[in-house]
Amino acid sequence: MKISLNITVDICTGDENHKYEISPDNEKIVQLLGLLSELGVANLPKTSKSVTVRELFDLYIADRMLKNNSVISLHNAFKKLIRRDDYLNIDISELSHSMIITDGLTMNTKYHYFSVMVAVLNFAVKKGYLSFNFLKDFREYYGVRKEKYSMRKAFSCENWIIVDDAVAVLKPFFLAVQGGNFESEKYQKVSLYYLILLHMILGTRISETLRVIRNFTPEDGIAHYIYIETKTCKLDEKANFRVVLSDIAIYLINAVKPIEKIKVKAGSNFWCTVRNLLKRRGIDDLSLHGTRAILRTVVDLLAETKGINPLAKEVYLSHEVRGMVERCYQRQDFFVERYRLQIAYAKFLIGTCCEDNELLNIVINDCYIGKIMD
């Protein structure tokens, strides 16, 4: 049973010359209206702070300092669930279950879109633009659940027991990649082999690998590291992760430097080209993100890296594995250990899997860490 209720709230001080009226915009009244709405009370007064989806987006993006990819995700969530060309012009107070369409979306996609929309509408409630988030219980209302995370393809490295298992897979992989070049005239001088090798040695995400190549300077080569933005870095914040650059990494960056001309927005299209090149060479059981899983698996199999701190191995992949308090006090990023890890992993990939003596000499003759320790 639903109850209809119309309320007018006046507060008097007892002085006939001073009478105060609490409008629906008052923060406490907004919370009360939200509670009553949640209980099923109808015909409640609307807040006059109502804004359009476009205006709410602007406020939310500025408040959260969202990067471009997050902004795109924001638009996709509303566009794919509401499916109206004018979704940006809708007054947020008019949003309702009747506008939501989930046909043709996978379970995980629906879960992602709903989660994004809920976060934005919660923000609207907190700021007083809405009295209640109608999608608060979307899981029960739409029967949406988050399905088990599927691991990225990585040559089934979860089945490797000894290092020879990795060699048996990676040797033919590099044999297939060597000699591969881009068809585009702009990147014909770029070696697919060098690019994949660099991406695997750095252990970075694909967007981060491009940032390393694009932003690398001779000064970074002297310092043997470069600071880049990771996916946790918000808009206009300083680069938040130091990527280790051994001599072989620096050599490979310079070898694929023409890629630095790729515009930021075209980065995803570039990696699609890389994926297509790999598929044409018969490689379809490896994701470019899966190379990070291969690195993390192999470094626990190599004798040279068994003594390296497990935290350093996770930091190498820019994973947050420590609590906030511990990060406040233990601030080192394991630079020396990560450098040693990079050398050992590069030696394994180049010397054992690629059998490339020219590049192997660069790895073997790297003495930067020895200079630091001396």
C-alpha positions in Angstrom: 0.0 0.0 0.0 1.3 3.4 -1.0 0.6 6.6 1.1 0.2 10.0 -0.6 1.4 12.9 1.5 1.5 16.6 0.8 3.5 18.6 3.3 4.2 22.3 3.9 6.8 23.1 6.6 6.9 26.5 8.3 9.1 27.3 11.2 8.2 30.3 13.4 10.5 31.9 16.0 7.5 33.1 18.0 8.1 36.6 16.7 5.4 37.6 14.4 7.8 39.7 12.4 10.1 36.7 11.6 8.7 33.6 9.8 11.0 31.0 8.1 10.0 28.5 5.5 12.1 25.5 4.8 12.2 24.8 1.1 12.6 21.4 -0.5 16.2 22.5 -1.2 17.2 22.4 2.4 19.7 19.5 3.0 17.7 18.0 5.9 14.4 18.2 3.9 16.1 16.6 0.9 17.2 13.7 3.2 13.7 13.4 4.6 12.1 13.4 1.1 14.5 10.7 0.1 13.6 8.5 3.1 9.8 9.0 2.5 10.3 8.2 -1.2 12.2 5.0 -0.2 9.2 4.1 2.0 6.9 4.5 -1.0 5.3 7.8 -0.2 4.0 9.4 -3.4 3.4 13.0 -4.6 6.4 14.4 -2.7 7.6 17.9 -3.6 10.6 18.1 -6.0 13.7 20.0 -5.3 14.1 23.1 -7.3 17.8 22.2 -7.8 16.9 19.8 -10.5 19.5 19.8 -13.4 19.9 18.0 -16.7 22.1 15.0 -17.2 24.6 17.2 -19.1 24.9 19.6 -16.2 25.2 16.7 -13.7 28.0 15.2 -15.8 29.9 18.5 -15.8 29.6 18.8 -12.0 30.6 15.1 -11.5 33.5 15.2 -13.8 34.9 18.3 -12.2 34.4 16.9 -8.7 36.0 13.6 -9.4 38.7 15.0 -11.8 37.9 12.3 -14.3 40.2 11.5 -17.2 39.0 11.2 -20.8 38.5 7.4 -20.6 36.4 7.7 -17.5 34.3 10.4 -19.1 33.7 8.2 -22.1 32.6 5.4 -19.8 30.2 7.8 -18.1 28.5 8.7 -21.4 28.4 5.1 -22.5 26.6 4.0 -19.3 23.8 6.5 -19.7 23.6 6.2 -23.5 23.4 2.4 -23.5 20.9 2.1 -20.7 18.6 5.0 -21.6 19.1 4.7 -25.4 17.8 8.2 -26.3 19.7 10.6 -28.5 18.8 13.4 -26.2 19.8 11.7 -23.0 22.0 14.6 -22.0 19.0 17.0 -22.0 16.9 14.8 -19.7 16.1 16.4 -16.4 17.6 14.0 -13.8 14.4 14.2 -11.7 12.6 12.6 -14.6 14.9 9.5 -14.8 13.0 6.3 -13.9 12.9 2.6 -14.4 10.7 3.0 -17.4 13.6 4.7 -19.3 16.0 1.8 -18.7 16.6 -0.7 -21.5 19.0 -3.7 -21.0 18.2 -5.8 -24.1 21.3 -7.1 -25.8 23.7 -6.4 -23.0 25.8 -9.0 -21.3 25.5 -9.5 -17.6 28.9 -7.9 -16.8 28.3 -5.0 -19.2 24.9 -4.3 -17.5 26.6 -4.5 -14.1 29.3 -2.0 -15.2 26.8 0.4 -16.7 24.5 0.3 -13.7 27.4 0.8 -11.3 28.5 3.9 -13.2 25.0 5.3 -13.3 24.4 4.6 -9.6 27.6 6.4 -8.6 26.6 9.5 -10.6 23.0 9.5 -9.1 24.4 9.0 -5.6 26.5 12.1 -6.2 23.3 13.9 -7.3 21.6 12.9 -4.1 24.5 13.9 -1.9 24.6 17.4 -3.6 20.8 17.8 -3.1 19.8 17.6 -6.8 17.8 14.4 -6.2 15.9 13.2 -3.1 16.4 9.5 -3.9 18.4 7.3 -6.2 15.9 5.1 -8.0 18.7 2.7 -9.0 20.0 2.1 -5.5 18.8 -1.5 -5.5 19.5 -2.3 -9.2 20.9 -5.7 -8.5 17.6 -7.0 -7.1 15.3 -5.0 -9.3 17.0 -6.1 -12.6 18.5 -9.4 -11.4 22.0 -8.1 -12.3 25.0 -9.7 -10.8 28.7 -9.5 -11.5 29.9 -12.7 -13.1 33.2 -14.3 -12.3 36.2 -12.4 -13.7 37.7 -14.1 -16.7 41.4 -14.0 -16.9 43.1 -12.4 -20.0 44.7 -14.9 -22.4 48.3 -15.5 -21.5 49.3 -18.8 -23.1 47.7 -20.7 -20.2 50.7 -19.7 -18.1 48.7 -20.8 -15.0 49.7 -24.3 -16.0 53.4 -23.7 -16.1 55.2 -25.7 -13.4 58.9 -25.2 -14.3 60.7 -22.5 -16.3 61.1 -24.9 -19.3 57.3 -24.8 -19.7 57.5 -21.1 -20.3 60.4 -21.5 -22.8 58.5 -24.2 -24.7 55.7 -21.6 -25.4 57.6 -18.4 -25.7 60.3 -19.6 -28.1 57.9 -20.3 -31.0 56.0 -17.1 -30.1 59.1 -14.9 -30.6 60.0 -16.8 -33.7 56.6 -15.9 -35.2 56.9 -12.3 -34.1 60.4 -11.6 -35.4 60.5 -9.9 -38.8 57.0 -8.6 -38.4 56.5 -5.0 -39.6 53.5 -2.6 -39.8 51.9 -2.1 -43.2 51.2 1.6 -42.6 53.9 3.7 -44.2 54.0 5.8 -41.1 55.2 2.9 -39.0 57.0 0.7 -41.5 60.3 1.2 -39.7 58.9 -0.1 -36.4 59.8 -3.7 -35.6 56.8 -5.6 -34.1 59.4 -7.8 -32.4 61.1 -4.9 -30.6 57.7 -3.4 -29.6 56.4 -6.6 -28.1 59.7 -7.3 -26.4 59.7 -3.8 -24.9 56.0 -4.2 -23.8 56.8 -7.5 -22.1 60.0 -6.3 -20.4 58.3 -3.1 -19.0 55.3 -5.1 -17.7 53.2 -2.0 -18.2 49.6 -1.7 -19.5 49.3 -1.0 -23.2 48.3 2.7 -22.7 51.3 3.0 -20.3 53.7 1.5 -22.7 52.7 4.2 -25.2 53.2 6.9 -22.5 56.7 5.6 -21.9 57.6 5.7 -25.6 55.9 9.1 -26.2 57.3 10.9 -23.1 60.9 9.4 -23.0 63.7 11.9 -23.0 67.5 11.6 -23.0 67.4 12.7 -19.3 65.2 9.7 -18.5 67.8 7.5 -20.1 70.5 9.0 -17.8 68.3 8.6 -14.8 67.2 5.0 -15.8 63.6 5.6 -15.0 60.6 7.6 -16.2 57.5 8.8 -14.3 54.1 8.1 -16.0 50.4 8.3 -15.2 48.7 5.0 -14.4 45.0 4.2 -14.5 44.7 5.4 -10.8 46.0 8.9 -11.7 43.2 11.5 -11.9 43.0 14.3 -14.4 45.8 16.9 -14.1 47.5 15.0 -11.3 51.3 14.5 -11.4 52.6 11.2 -12.9 52.3 8.7 -10.1 54.5 5.7 -11.1 58.2 5.3 -11.7 59.0 2.8 -14.5 62.4 1.2 -14.3 64.4 1.6 -17.5 67.4 -0.7 -17.9 69.8 -0.3 -20.8 67.9 -2.8 -22.9 64.6 -1.0 -22.2 66.2 2.3 -23.3 67.6 0.7 -26.5 64.1 -0.7 -27.4 62.4 2.6 -26.7 64.7 4.4 -29.1 64.2 1.6 -31.7 60.4 2.1 -31.7 60.4 5.9 -31.3 58.4 6.6 -34.4 55.4 5.4 -32.5 55.6 8.5 -30.3 53.8 10.4 -33.1 50.6 8.5 -32.4 47.9 10.8 -31.0 46.6 9.9 -27.5 43.1 9.3 -28.9 44.4 6.9 -31.6 46.3 4.8 -29.1 43.6 2.1 -28.9 43.4 1.9 -32.7 47.1 1.4 -32.8 47.0 -1.6 -30.4 44.2 -3.1 -32.5 46.6 -3.0 -35.4 49.2 -4.8 -33.2 46.6 -7.5 -32.3 45.7 -8.0 -35.9 49.4 -8.4 -36.8 49.7 -11.1 -34.1 46.6 -12.9 -35.3 47.9 -13.0 -38.8 51.0 -14.7 -37.4 48.9 -17.4 -35.8 48.9 -15.9 -32.3 45.4 -15.7 -30.9 45.8 -17.2 -27.4 47.6 -14.1 -26.0 46.1 -10.8 -24.8 48.5 -7.8 -24.8 47.5 -7.3 -21.1 48.2 -11.0 -20.5 51.9 -10.3 -21.0 51.8 -8.9 -17.4 50.5 -12.3 -16.1 53.4 -14.0 -18.0 55.9 -11.7 -16.4 54.5 -12.2 -12.9 54.4 -16.0 -13.4 57.9 -16.3 -14.9 59.7 -14.2 -12.2 58.6 -16.7 -9.6 60.0 -19.6 -11.7 63.4 -18.0 -12.4 66.2 -18.8 -10.0 67.6 -15.3 -10.3 64.5 -13.6 -9.1 63.4 -16.0 -6.3 65.1 -13.9 -3.7 63.4 -10.6 -4.7 60.9 -9.2 -2.3 57.3 -10.3 -3.4 56.2 -6.7 -2.8 58.7 -5.5 -5.4 57.3 -8.0 -7.9 53.8 -6.5 -7.4 55.0 -2.9 -7.4 56.7 -3.7 -10.7 53.2 -4.1 -12.2 52.1 -0.9 -10.4 49.8 -2.9 -8.1 48.7 -1.4 -4.8 49.4 -4.3 -2.3 49.9 -2.3 0.9 47.3 -0.6 3.0 47.0 3.2 3.0 48.7 3.5 6.4 51.7 1.3 5.4 52.1 3.3 2.1 52.2 6.5 4.2 55.2 5.3 6.2 57.0 2.8 3.9 57.4 4.9 0.8 60.2 3.3 -1.2 59.2 1.8 -4.6 61.9 -1.0 -4.6 63.8 0.6 -7.4 66.9 -1.5 -7.1 65.0 -4.8 -6.7 62.8 -3.9 -9.7 65.8 -3.1 -11.8 67.4 -6.4 -11.0 64.0 -8.1 -11.8 64.0 -6.3 -15.2 67.5 -7.5 -16.0 66.8 -11.1 -15.1 63.5 -11.2 -17.0 65.0 -9.5 -20.1 67.9 -12.0 -20.0 65.4 -14.8 -19.9 63.3 -13.5 -22.8 66.2 -12.4 -25.0 68.8 -15.0 -24.2 66.7 -18.1 -23.7 63.5 -17.5 -25.7 64.6 -15.2 -28.5 68.3 -16.3 -28.6 69.2 -12.8 -29.8 72.9 -12.3 -29.1 73.0 -8.7 -30.2 70.3 -7.6 -27.6 71.6 -10.1 -25.0 75.0 -8.3 -25.0 73.2 -5.1 -24.0 71.5 -6.9 -21.1 74.7 -8.6 -19.9 76.8 -5.5 -20.0 74.3 -3.4 -18.0 76.2 -2.2 -14.9 74.0 0.6 -13.7 73.0 -1.1 -10.4 76.6 -1.9 -9.7 77.4 1.8 -10.0 74.6 2.7 -7.6 75.8 0.2 -5.0 79.4 1.3 -5.3 
